[in-house]
């Protein structure tokens, strides 16, 4: 996210920081940096931490859904068959 320009993008959106769409992992942490509430290094570490937490919540949600079909990356033919390609 950082190498793809998150810091500059967040700076251009800073005036809209209270919009619901910007209350997501990445923006929130960079906005705290722009508010001088933390260092850039702390913001990046918080992005990493919060991304891991978000991913864990997603996995928990998907595991509870009995309709979720899991594939391994090497199962490309099975994936194509499953989606009808």
N, CA, C and O atoms as a CHARMM CRD file, in Angstrom:
* protein
*
  340
    1    1 UNK  N      0.82200  -1.19100   0.00000 PROA 1      0.00000
    2    1 UNK  CA     0.00000   0.00000   0.00000 PROA 1      0.00000
    3    1 UNK  C      0.86700   1.25600   0.00000 PROA 1      0.00000
    4    1 UNK  O      0.60700   2.21400  -0.72900 PROA 1      0.00000
    5    2 UNK  N      1.88200   1.22700   0.81800 PROA 2      0.00000
    6    2 UNK  CA     2.77000   2.38900   0.92200 PROA 2      0.00000
    7    2 UNK  C      3.51000   2.59100  -0.39600 PROA 2      0.00000
    8    2 UNK  O      3.56100   3.70500  -0.91700 PROA 2      0.00000
    9    3 UNK  N      4.08300   1.51500  -0.93800 PROA 3      0.00000
   10    3 UNK  CA     4.84700   1.64100  -2.18500 PROA 3      0.00000
   11    3 UNK  C      3.95600   1.96400  -3.37800 PROA 3      0.00000
   12    3 UNK  O      4.43800   2.45000  -4.40100 PROA 3      0.00000
   13    4 UNK  N      2.66000   1.69500  -3.25100 PROA 4      0.00000
   14    4 UNK  CA     1.71900   2.00800  -4.33500 PROA 4      0.00000
   15    4 UNK  C      1.12100   3.40100  -4.20600 PROA 4      0.00000
   16    4 UNK  O      0.20900   3.75000  -4.95700 PROA 4      0.00000
   17    5 UNK  N      1.62100   4.21400  -3.25800 PROA 5      0.00000
   18    5 UNK  CA     1.21700   5.60900  -3.20200 PROA 5      0.00000
   19    5 UNK  C      0.17400   5.97500  -2.16900 PROA 5      0.00000
   20    5 UNK  O     -0.45800   7.02600  -2.28100 PROA 5      0.00000
   21    6 UNK  N     -0.02400   5.12800  -1.15600 PROA 6      0.00000
   22    6 UNK  CA    -1.03900   5.41600  -0.14300 PROA 6      0.00000
   23    6 UNK  C     -0.81000   6.74600   0.56300 PROA 6      0.00000
   24    6 UNK  O     -1.76700   7.47600   0.82300 PROA 6      0.00000
   25    7 UNK  N      0.42100   7.06900   0.87200 PROA 7      0.00000
   26    7 UNK  CA     0.71200   8.29300   1.63300 PROA 7      0.00000
   27    7 UNK  C      0.26300   9.52400   0.84300 PROA 7      0.00000
   28    7 UNK  O     -0.38900  10.41200   1.39200 PROA 7      0.00000
   29    8 UNK  N      0.60900   9.57600  -0.43000 PROA 8      0.00000
   30    8 UNK  CA     0.22100  10.71900  -1.26300 PROA 8      0.00000
   31    8 UNK  C     -1.29000  10.74500  -1.48700 PROA 8      0.00000
   32    8 UNK  O     -1.91000  11.80900  -1.46200 PROA 8      0.00000
   33    9 UNK  N     -1.87800   9.56600  -1.70800 PROA 9      0.00000
   34    9 UNK  CA    -3.32500   9.50100  -1.92100 PROA 9      0.00000
   35    9 UNK  C     -4.07500   9.97700  -0.68300 PROA 9      0.00000
   36    9 UNK  O     -5.03200  10.74500  -0.78500 PROA 9      0.00000
   37   10 UNK  N     -3.63800   9.51800   0.48500 PROA 10     0.00000
   38   10 UNK  CA    -4.29200   9.91800   1.73400 PROA 10     0.00000
   39   10 UNK  C     -4.14800  11.42500   1.95200 PROA 10     0.00000
   40   10 UNK  O     -5.06000  12.07400   2.46200 PROA 10     0.00000
   41   11 UNK  N     -3.00700  11.97000   1.56500 PROA 11     0.00000
   42   11 UNK  CA    -2.81200  13.41800   1.72100 PROA 11     0.00000
   43   11 UNK  C     -3.82800  14.18300   0.88100 PROA 11     0.00000
   44   11 UNK  O     -4.36900  15.19500   1.32800 PROA 11     0.00000
   45   12 UNK  N     -4.08900  13.70700  -0.33100 PROA 12     0.00000
   46   12 UNK  CA    -5.04800  14.39500  -1.19900 PROA 12     0.00000
   47   12 UNK  C     -6.48700  14.24300  -0.70800 PROA 12     0.00000
   48   12 UNK  O     -7.36000  15.03200  -1.07200 PROA 12     0.00000
   49   13 UNK  N     -6.72700  13.22800   0.11700 PROA 13     0.00000
   50   13 UNK  CA    -8.07700  12.97900   0.63800 PROA 13     0.00000
   51   13 UNK  C     -8.25700  13.44000   2.07700 PROA 13     0.00000
   52   13 UNK  O     -9.33300  13.28500   2.65400 PROA 13     0.00000
   53   14 UNK  N     -7.21800  13.99800   2.64800 PROA 14     0.00000
   54   14 UNK  CA    -7.22700  14.35100   4.07400 PROA 14     0.00000
   55   14 UNK  C     -8.40400  15.25200   4.45700 PROA 14     0.00000
   56   14 UNK  O     -8.95100  15.10900   5.55100 PROA 14     0.00000
   57   15 UNK  N     -8.79500  16.16200   3.59100 PROA 15     0.00000
   58   15 UNK  CA    -9.91200  17.06300   3.92200 PROA 15     0.00000
   59   15 UNK  C    -11.23300  16.29800   4.03900 PROA 15     0.00000
   60   15 UNK  O    -12.20400  16.81600   4.59100 PROA 15     0.00000
   61   16 UNK  N    -11.26900  15.07200   3.52200 PROA 16     0.00000
   62   16 UNK  CA   -12.47000  14.22800   3.58300 PROA 16     0.00000
   63   16 UNK  C    -12.31300  13.09700   4.60100 PROA 16     0.00000
   64   16 UNK  O    -13.05800  12.11800   4.56200 PROA 16     0.00000
   65   17 UNK  N    -11.36200  13.22900   5.49500 PROA 17     0.00000
   66   17 UNK  CA   -10.99500  12.12500   6.39200 PROA 17     0.00000
   67   17 UNK  C    -12.14400  11.58500   7.23400 PROA 17     0.00000
   68   17 UNK  O    -12.07800  10.44600   7.69500 PROA 17     0.00000
   69   18 UNK  N    -13.19500  12.37100   7.44800 PROA 18     0.00000
   70   18 UNK  CA   -14.30800  11.90200   8.27600 PROA 18     0.00000
   71   18 UNK  C    -15.37300  11.14700   7.49100 PROA 18     0.00000
   72   18 UNK  O    -16.33800  10.65800   8.07700 PROA 18     0.00000
   73   19 UNK  N    -15.21400  11.04500   6.19300 PROA 19     0.00000
   74   19 UNK  CA   -16.15800  10.29000   5.36700 PROA 19     0.00000
   75   19 UNK  C    -16.04700   8.80500   5.69300 PROA 19     0.00000
   76   19 UNK  O    -14.95500   8.28300   5.91900 PROA 19     0.00000
   77   20 UNK  N    -17.18400   8.14600   5.71300 PROA 20     0.00000
   78   20 UNK  CA   -17.22500   6.73100   6.06800 PROA 20     0.00000
   79   20 UNK  C    -16.32500   5.87900   5.16600 PROA 20     0.00000
   80   20 UNK  O    -15.67300   4.95000   5.64100 PROA 20     0.00000
   81   21 UNK  N    -16.29000   6.18900   3.88700 PROA 21     0.00000
   82   21 UNK  CA   -15.49200   5.40300   2.94800 PROA 21     0.00000
   83   21 UNK  C    -13.99900   5.45800   3.25600 PROA 21     0.00000
   84   21 UNK  O    -13.24600   4.59700   2.80200 PROA 21     0.00000
   85   22 UNK  N    -13.56500   6.44600   4.01300 PROA 22     0.00000
   86   22 UNK  CA   -12.14300   6.58500   4.34500 PROA 22     0.00000
   87   22 UNK  C    -11.82200   6.09000   5.74400 PROA 22     0.00000
   88   22 UNK  O    -10.72100   6.32400   6.24200 PROA 22     0.00000
   89   23 UNK  N    -12.75900   5.41400   6.38100 PROA 23     0.00000
   90   23 UNK  CA   -12.53000   4.85400   7.70900 PROA 23     0.00000
   91   23 UNK  C    -12.09200   3.40000   7.58100 PROA 23     0.00000
   92   23 UNK  O    -12.60900   2.51800   8.26700 PROA 23     0.00000
   93   24 UNK  N    -11.14800   3.17000   6.70600 PROA 24     0.00000
   94   24 UNK  CA   -10.68100   1.82400   6.40900 PROA 24     0.00000
   95   24 UNK  C     -9.20900   1.68400   6.75400 PROA 24     0.00000
   96   24 UNK  O     -8.50300   2.67000   6.96300 PROA 24     0.00000
   97   25 UNK  N     -8.76200   0.43200   6.81000 PROA 25     0.00000
   98   25 UNK  CA    -7.35900   0.15900   7.10700 PROA 25     0.00000
   99   25 UNK  C     -6.49300   0.83500   6.05100 PROA 25     0.00000
  100   25 UNK  O     -6.71600   0.68100   4.85000 PROA 25     0.00000
  101   26 UNK  N     -5.54400   1.55200   6.50200 PROA 26     0.00000
  102   26 UNK  CA    -4.62600   2.27500   5.62700 PROA 26     0.00000
  103   26 UNK  C     -4.86700   3.76600   5.74100 PROA 26     0.00000
  104   26 UNK  O     -3.99700   4.51600   6.18400 PROA 26     0.00000
  105   27 UNK  N     -6.04300   4.18700   5.34200 PROA 27     0.00000
  106   27 UNK  CA    -6.35400   5.61400   5.43500 PROA 27     0.00000
  107   27 UNK  C     -6.36500   6.08500   6.89000 PROA 27     0.00000
  108   27 UNK  O     -5.74800   7.09600   7.22600 PROA 27     0.00000
  109   28 UNK  N     -7.06800   5.34600   7.75000 PROA 28     0.00000
  110   28 UNK  CA    -7.17300   5.77100   9.15500 PROA 28     0.00000
  111   28 UNK  C     -5.80200   5.99400   9.77100 PROA 28     0.00000
  112   28 UNK  O     -5.56900   6.99500  10.44800 PROA 28     0.00000
  113   29 UNK  N     -4.90800   5.06400   9.53300 PROA 29     0.00000
  114   29 UNK  CA    -3.58500   5.14400  10.14400 PROA 29     0.00000
  115   29 UNK  C     -2.75500   6.29300   9.57200 PROA 29     0.00000
  116   29 UNK  O     -2.06100   6.99200  10.31100 PROA 29     0.00000
  117   30 UNK  N     -2.83100   6.48500   8.25500 PROA 30     0.00000
  118   30 UNK  CA    -2.08900   7.59200   7.64700 PROA 30     0.00000
  119   30 UNK  C     -2.67700   8.93200   8.09200 PROA 30     0.00000
  120   30 UNK  O     -1.93700   9.89700   8.28200 PROA 30     0.00000
  121   31 UNK  N     -3.99400   8.99900   8.25900 PROA 31     0.00000
  122   31 UNK  CA    -4.60200  10.23200   8.75300 PROA 31     0.00000
  123   31 UNK  C     -4.11100  10.56800  10.15400 PROA 31     0.00000
  124   31 UNK  O     -3.94800  11.74300  10.48300 PROA 31     0.00000
  125   32 UNK  N     -3.87100   9.54900  10.99100 PROA 32     0.00000
  126   32 UNK  CA    -3.33000   9.84500  12.32900 PROA 32     0.00000
  127   32 UNK  C     -1.92600  10.43700  12.20700 PROA 32     0.00000
  128   32 UNK  O     -1.53500  11.28900  13.00400 PROA 32     0.00000
  129   33 UNK  N     -1.17700   9.98300  11.21300 PROA 33     0.00000
  130   33 UNK  CA     0.14400  10.56200  10.95300 PROA 33     0.00000
  131   33 UNK  C      0.00100  12.02800  10.53500 PROA 33     0.00000
  132   33 UNK  O      0.72000  12.88800  11.04500 PROA 33     0.00000
  133   34 UNK  N     -0.91700  12.31900   9.61400 PROA 34     0.00000
  134   34 UNK  CA    -1.11000  13.69400   9.16500 PROA 34     0.00000
  135   34 UNK  C     -1.68500  14.59000  10.25700 PROA 34     0.00000
  136   34 UNK  O     -1.55000  15.81200  10.19200 PROA 34     0.00000
  137   35 UNK  N     -2.32400  13.99300  11.26000 PROA 35     0.00000
  138   35 UNK  CA    -2.81700  14.75100  12.41800 PROA 35     0.00000
  139   35 UNK  C     -1.73700  14.92100  13.47600 PROA 35     0.00000
  140   35 UNK  O     -2.00700  15.45600  14.55100 PROA 35     0.00000
  141   36 UNK  N     -0.51200  14.47200  13.18800 PROA 36     0.00000
  142   36 UNK  CA     0.61300  14.52600  14.13000 PROA 36     0.00000
  143   36 UNK  C      0.32900  13.75000  15.41000 PROA 36     0.00000
  144   36 UNK  O      0.79100  14.12300  16.48900 PROA 36     0.00000
  145   37 UNK  N     -0.43700  12.66500  15.28100 PROA 37     0.00000
  146   37 UNK  CA    -0.74300  11.81600  16.43100 PROA 37     0.00000
  147   37 UNK  C      0.23800  10.65600  16.55300 PROA 37     0.00000
  148   37 UNK  O      0.28300   9.97700  17.57900 PROA 37     0.00000
  149   38 UNK  N      1.03100  10.43000  15.49400 PROA 38     0.00000
  150   38 UNK  CA     2.02900   9.36800  15.52300 PROA 38     0.00000
  151   38 UNK  C      3.04900   9.64500  14.43500 PROA 38     0.00000
  152   38 UNK  O      2.86300  10.52900  13.59900 PROA 38     0.00000
  153   39 UNK  N      4.12400   8.88200  14.45600 PROA 39     0.00000
  154   39 UNK  CA     5.13600   8.99500  13.41000 PROA 39     0.00000
  155   39 UNK  C      4.69000   8.18100  12.19900 PROA 39     0.00000
  156   39 UNK  O      3.76900   7.36900  12.29300 PROA 39     0.00000
  157   40 UNK  N      5.34200   8.40100  11.07400 PROA 40     0.00000
  158   40 UNK  CA     5.03100   7.61600   9.88700 PROA 40     0.00000
  159   40 UNK  C      5.32900   6.13800  10.13600 PROA 40     0.00000
  160   40 UNK  O      4.57900   5.26400   9.69900 PROA 40     0.00000
  161   41 UNK  N      6.41500   5.86800  10.83100 PROA 41     0.00000
  162   41 UNK  CA     6.77900   4.48300  11.12400 PROA 41     0.00000
  163   41 UNK  C      5.69800   3.81500  11.97500 PROA 41     0.00000
  164   41 UNK  O      5.34600   2.66100  11.73400 PROA 41     0.00000
  165   42 UNK  N      5.17100   4.53600  12.96900 PROA 42     0.00000
  166   42 UNK  CA     4.09500   3.98500  13.79400 PROA 42     0.00000
  167   42 UNK  C      2.83300   3.76000  12.96600 PROA 42     0.00000
  168   42 UNK  O      2.14200   2.75800  13.14400 PROA 42     0.00000
  169   43 UNK  N      2.53600   4.68200  12.07000 PROA 43     0.00000
  170   43 UNK  CA     1.36000   4.52500  11.21100 PROA 43     0.00000
  171   43 UNK  C      1.49100   3.28700  10.33500 PROA 43     0.00000
  172   43 UNK  O      0.53400   2.52900  10.17900 PROA 43     0.00000
  173   44 UNK  N      2.66900   3.08200   9.76400 PROA 44     0.00000
  174   44 UNK  CA     2.89600   1.90500   8.92400 PROA 44     0.00000
  175   44 UNK  C      2.77100   0.62700   9.74900 PROA 44     0.00000
  176   44 UNK  O      2.16100  -0.33900   9.29200 PROA 44     0.00000
  177   45 UNK  N      3.33300   0.60400  10.94600 PROA 45     0.00000
  178   45 UNK  CA     3.20000  -0.56900  11.81300 PROA 45     0.00000
  179   45 UNK  C      1.73400  -0.82100  12.16600 PROA 45     0.00000
  180   45 UNK  O      1.29800  -1.97100  12.22200 PROA 45     0.00000
  181   46 UNK  N      0.97700   0.24500  12.40500 PROA 46     0.00000
  182   46 UNK  CA    -0.44700   0.09100  12.70700 PROA 46     0.00000
  183   46 UNK  C     -1.22600  -0.42600  11.49500 PROA 46     0.00000
  184   46 UNK  O     -2.17700  -1.19200  11.65000 PROA 46     0.00000
  185   47 UNK  N     -0.82800  -0.01300  10.30500 PROA 47     0.00000
  186   47 UNK  CA    -1.45400  -0.54900   9.09500 PROA 47     0.00000
  187   47 UNK  C     -1.22100  -2.05400   9.02000 PROA 47     0.00000
  188   47 UNK  O     -2.14400  -2.82000   8.74400 PROA 47     0.00000
  189   48 UNK  N      0.00500  -2.46500   9.26400 PROA 48     0.00000
  190   48 UNK  CA     0.32600  -3.89900   9.22600 PROA 48     0.00000
  191   48 UNK  C     -0.49400  -4.66600  10.25600 PROA 48     0.00000
  192   48 UNK  O     -1.07600  -5.70600   9.94600 PROA 48     0.00000
  193   49 UNK  N     -0.53600  -4.15400  11.47100 PROA 49     0.00000
  194   49 UNK  CA    -1.26900  -4.81500  12.55000 PROA 49     0.00000
  195   49 UNK  C     -2.75900  -4.88500  12.22700 PROA 49     0.00000
  196   49 UNK  O     -3.38100  -5.93800  12.37000 PROA 49     0.00000
  197   50 UNK  N     -3.32300  -3.77300  11.79700 PROA 50     0.00000
  198   50 UNK  CA    -4.75600  -3.73100  11.53600 PROA 50     0.00000
  199   50 UNK  C     -5.14300  -4.53000  10.29900 PROA 50     0.00000
  200   50 UNK  O     -6.25800  -5.04700  10.22100 PROA 50     0.00000
  201   51 UNK  N     -4.23700  -4.63800   9.33000 PROA 51     0.00000
  202   51 UNK  CA    -4.48600  -5.48200   8.16000 PROA 51     0.00000
  203   51 UNK  C     -4.55200  -6.93900   8.57800 PROA 51     0.00000
  204   51 UNK  O     -5.42100  -7.68000   8.11800 PROA 51     0.00000
  205   52 UNK  N     -3.63300  -7.35900   9.45400 PROA 52     0.00000
  206   52 UNK  CA    -3.66200  -8.74400   9.94600 PROA 52     0.00000
  207   52 UNK  C     -4.94700  -9.02200  10.70100 PROA 52     0.00000
  208   52 UNK  O     -5.54700 -10.08300  10.52600 PROA 52     0.00000
  209   53 UNK  N     -5.37700  -8.09600  11.53000 PROA 53     0.00000
  210   53 UNK  CA    -6.61200  -8.26800  12.29100 PROA 53     0.00000
  211   53 UNK  C     -7.82400  -8.35500  11.36000 PROA 53     0.00000
  212   53 UNK  O     -8.70900  -9.18600  11.56100 PROA 53     0.00000
  213   54 UNK  N     -7.85700  -7.49500  10.34800 PROA 54     0.00000
  214   54 UNK  CA    -8.96100  -7.50600   9.39700 PROA 54     0.00000
  215   54 UNK  C     -9.01000  -8.83100   8.64100 PROA 54     0.00000
  216   54 UNK  O    -10.08100  -9.41100   8.46000 PROA 54     0.00000
  217   55 UNK  N     -7.84900  -9.30300   8.20500 PROA 55     0.00000
  218   55 UNK  CA    -7.77800 -10.57700   7.47900 PROA 55     0.00000
  219   55 UNK  C     -8.26000 -11.72400   8.36300 PROA 55     0.00000
  220   55 UNK  O     -8.94400 -12.63100   7.88700 PROA 55     0.00000
  221   56 UNK  N     -7.90700 -11.68800   9.63800 PROA 56     0.00000
  222   56 UNK  CA    -8.34800 -12.73800  10.56100 PROA 56     0.00000
  223   56 UNK  C     -9.86800 -12.72000  10.71100 PROA 56     0.00000
  224   56 UNK  O    -10.49900 -13.77600  10.73900 PROA 56     0.00000
  225   57 UNK  N    -10.45900 -11.52500  10.80700 PROA 57     0.00000
  226   57 UNK  CA   -11.92000 -11.42600  10.90200 PROA 57     0.00000
  227   57 UNK  C    -12.58100 -11.93700   9.62300 PROA 57     0.00000
  228   57 UNK  O    -13.61900 -12.59500   9.68200 PROA 57     0.00000
  229   58 UNK  N    -11.98800 -11.63800   8.47000 PROA 58     0.00000
  230   58 UNK  CA   -12.53700 -12.13400   7.21600 PROA 58     0.00000
  231   58 UNK  C    -12.50300 -13.65200   7.16100 PROA 58     0.00000
  232   58 UNK  O    -13.48400 -14.28400   6.76800 PROA 58     0.00000
  233   59 UNK  N    -11.37700 -14.24100   7.55400 PROA 59     0.00000
  234   59 UNK  CA   -11.27500 -15.69200   7.54700 PROA 59     0.00000
  235   59 UNK  C    -12.29700 -16.31800   8.48400 PROA 59     0.00000
  236   59 UNK  O    -12.91800 -17.32600   8.14800 PROA 59     0.00000
  237   60 UNK  N    -12.47000 -15.72800   9.64900 PROA 60     0.00000
  238   60 UNK  CA   -13.46600 -16.23800  10.59400 PROA 60     0.00000
  239   60 UNK  C    -14.84800 -16.20000   9.96800 PROA 60     0.00000
  240   60 UNK  O    -15.60800 -17.16200  10.08100 PROA 60     0.00000
  241   61 UNK  N    -15.17900 -15.10800   9.31300 PROA 61     0.00000
  242   61 UNK  CA   -16.48800 -14.96100   8.68200 PROA 61     0.00000
  243   61 UNK  C    -16.67900 -15.99900   7.58700 PROA 61     0.00000
  244   61 UNK  O    -17.72200 -16.64900   7.52500 PROA 61     0.00000
  245   62 UNK  N    -15.67800 -16.16300   6.71600 PROA 62     0.00000
  246   62 UNK  CA   -15.78900 -17.12800   5.62700 PROA 62     0.00000
  247   62 UNK  C    -15.87300 -18.55800   6.14000 PROA 62     0.00000
  248   62 UNK  O    -16.59600 -19.37200   5.56600 PROA 62     0.00000
  249   63 UNK  N    -15.15700 -18.87800   7.19700 PROA 63     0.00000
  250   63 UNK  CA   -15.18800 -20.24500   7.73100 PROA 63     0.00000
  251   63 UNK  C    -16.55800 -20.59600   8.29100 PROA 63     0.00000
  252   63 UNK  O    -16.94400 -21.76500   8.28900 PROA 63     0.00000
  253   64 UNK  N    -17.29200 -19.60600   8.76700 PROA 64     0.00000
  254   64 UNK  CA   -18.63300 -19.85200   9.29100 PROA 64     0.00000
  255   64 UNK  C    -19.65500 -20.05900   8.17400 PROA 64     0.00000
  256   64 UNK  O    -20.71400 -20.64000   8.40700 PROA 64     0.00000
  257   65 UNK  N    -19.34800 -19.59100   6.96900 PROA 65     0.00000
  258   65 UNK  CA   -20.26300 -19.69100   5.83300 PROA 65     0.00000
  259   65 UNK  C    -20.09600 -21.05100   5.16900 PROA 65     0.00000
  260   65 UNK  O    -19.06600 -21.32800   4.55500 PROA 65     0.00000
  261   66 UNK  N    -21.10600 -21.89300   5.29500 PROA 66     0.00000
  262   66 UNK  CA   -21.02300 -23.24500   4.74300 PROA 66     0.00000
  263   66 UNK  C    -20.96800 -23.26300   3.22000 PROA 66     0.00000
  264   66 UNK  O    -20.57500 -24.27200   2.63400 PROA 66     0.00000
  265   67 UNK  N    -21.35100 -22.17600   2.57000 PROA 67     0.00000
  266   67 UNK  CA   -21.33700 -22.11600   1.11300 PROA 67     0.00000
  267   67 UNK  C    -19.98700 -21.69200   0.53700 PROA 67     0.00000
  268   67 UNK  O    -19.80900 -21.66900  -0.68100 PROA 67     0.00000
  269   68 UNK  N    -19.04700 -21.36100   1.40200 PROA 68     0.00000
  270   68 UNK  CA   -17.72100 -20.96300   0.93400 PROA 68     0.00000
  271   68 UNK  C    -16.96200 -22.18700   0.45500 PROA 68     0.00000
  272   68 UNK  O    -16.86700 -23.18400   1.17100 PROA 68     0.00000
  273   69 UNK  N    -16.43200 -22.11800  -0.73200 PROA 69     0.00000
  274   69 UNK  CA   -15.63300 -23.19700  -1.31100 PROA 69     0.00000
  275   69 UNK  C    -14.18400 -22.74600  -1.31500 PROA 69     0.00000
  276   69 UNK  O    -13.86400 -21.70100  -1.88000 PROA 69     0.00000
  277   70 UNK  N    -13.31200 -23.51200  -0.69800 PROA 70     0.00000
  278   70 UNK  CA   -11.90000 -23.16000  -0.59500 PROA 70     0.00000
  279   70 UNK  C    -11.09100 -23.88800  -1.65900 PROA 70     0.00000
  280   70 UNK  O    -11.34300 -25.05700  -1.95100 PROA 70     0.00000
  281   71 UNK  N    -10.12000 -23.19000  -2.23300 PROA 71     0.00000
  282   71 UNK  CA    -9.22200 -23.76100  -3.21700 PROA 71     0.00000
  283   71 UNK  C     -7.78700 -23.42400  -2.84000 PROA 71     0.00000
  284   71 UNK  O     -7.51600 -22.43500  -2.15800 PROA 71     0.00000
  285   72 UNK  N     -6.88700 -24.26600  -3.29800 PROA 72     0.00000
  286   72 UNK  CA    -5.46700 -23.98300  -3.20300 PROA 72     0.00000
  287   72 UNK  C     -5.06500 -23.27000  -4.50100 PROA 72     0.00000
  288   72 UNK  O     -5.69000 -23.48900  -5.53900 PROA 72     0.00000
  289   73 UNK  N     -4.03300 -22.42500  -4.45500 PROA 73     0.00000
  290   73 UNK  CA    -3.65000 -21.66600  -5.65400 PROA 73     0.00000
  291   73 UNK  C     -3.36000 -22.53300  -6.88100 PROA 73     0.00000
  292   73 UNK  O     -3.60000 -22.10300  -8.01000 PROA 73     0.00000
  293   74 UNK  N     -2.85400 -23.73200  -6.67300 PROA 74     0.00000
  294   74 UNK  CA    -2.50300 -24.59400  -7.80700 PROA 74     0.00000
  295   74 UNK  C     -3.72700 -25.26100  -8.45000 PROA 74     0.00000
  296   74 UNK  O     -3.57600 -25.92700  -9.47400 PROA 74     0.00000
  297   75 UNK  N     -4.90300 -25.10800  -7.89900 PROA 75     0.00000
  298   75 UNK  CA    -6.10700 -25.77200  -8.39500 PROA 75     0.00000
  299   75 UNK  C     -6.84000 -24.92800  -9.44200 PROA 75     0.00000
  300   75 UNK  O     -8.06200 -24.78800  -9.38600 PROA 75     0.00000
  301   76 UNK  N     -6.10000 -24.37700 -10.38100 PROA 76     0.00000
  302   76 UNK  CA    -6.67800 -23.45800 -11.35200 PROA 76     0.00000
  303   76 UNK  C     -7.78500 -24.11500 -12.17500 PROA 76     0.00000
  304   76 UNK  O     -8.79900 -23.47500 -12.45400 PROA 76     0.00000
  305   77 UNK  N     -7.61400 -25.37300 -12.56700 PROA 77     0.00000
  306   77 UNK  CA    -8.64400 -26.04000 -13.36400 PROA 77     0.00000
  307   77 UNK  C     -9.91800 -26.25500 -12.54700 PROA 77     0.00000
  308   77 UNK  O    -11.02100 -26.10300 -13.07100 PROA 77     0.00000
  309   78 UNK  N     -9.77400 -26.60600 -11.27200 PROA 78     0.00000
  310   78 UNK  CA   -10.93300 -26.78300 -10.40700 PROA 78     0.00000
  311   78 UNK  C    -11.66400 -25.44900 -10.19100 PROA 78     0.00000
  312   78 UNK  O    -12.89300 -25.40000 -10.13200 PROA 78     0.00000
  313   79 UNK  N    -10.89000 -24.39000 -10.07700 PROA 79     0.00000
  314   79 UNK  CA   -11.49300 -23.05200  -9.90300 PROA 79     0.00000
  315   79 UNK  C    -12.28300 -22.67900 -11.15400 PROA 79     0.00000
  316   79 UNK  O    -13.41000 -22.19400 -11.05600 PROA 79     0.00000
  317   80 UNK  N    -11.69300 -22.90300 -12.33100 PROA 80     0.00000
  318   80 UNK  CA   -12.37700 -22.58800 -13.58000 PROA 80     0.00000
  319   80 UNK  C    -13.66900 -23.39000 -13.70900 PROA 80     0.00000
  320   80 UNK  O    -14.70100 -22.85700 -14.11700 PROA 80     0.00000
  321   81 UNK  N    -13.60800 -24.65400 -13.36500 PROA 81     0.00000
  322   81 UNK  CA   -14.80800 -25.48100 -13.43000 PROA 81     0.00000
  323   81 UNK  C    -15.85600 -24.97000 -12.45900 PROA 81     0.00000
  324   81 UNK  O    -17.03600 -24.90100 -12.80300 PROA 81     0.00000
  325   82 UNK  N    -15.44900 -24.61600 -11.26900 PROA 82     0.00000
  326   82 UNK  CA   -16.37800 -24.14400 -10.23900 PROA 82     0.00000
  327   82 UNK  C    -17.10800 -22.86700 -10.68100 PROA 82     0.00000
  328   82 UNK  O    -18.30900 -22.72500 -10.45300 PROA 82     0.00000
  329   83 UNK  N    -16.37600 -21.94300 -11.31400 PROA 83     0.00000
  330   83 UNK  CA   -17.00600 -20.68800 -11.72600 PROA 83     0.00000
  331   83 UNK  C    -17.60200 -20.75500 -13.13400 PROA 83     0.00000
  332   83 UNK  O    -18.20400 -19.79000 -13.60500 PROA 83     0.00000
  333   84 UNK  N    -17.43200 -21.88100 -13.79000 PROA 84     0.00000
  334   84 UNK  CA   -18.04500 -22.06700 -15.10000 PROA 84     0.00000
  335   84 UNK  C    -17.31400 -21.42400 -16.24700 PROA 84     0.00000
  336   84 UNK  O    -17.93700 -20.94000 -17.19300 PROA 84     0.00000
  337   85 UNK  N    -16.00100 -21.41200 -16.17800 PROA 85     0.00000
  338   85 UNK  CA   -15.20800 -20.83500 -17.27700 PROA 85     0.00000
  339   85 UNK  C    -14.62500 -21.94000 -18.11100 PROA 85     0.00000
  340   85 UNK  O    -13.92300 -21.67300 -19.08700 PROA 85     0.00000
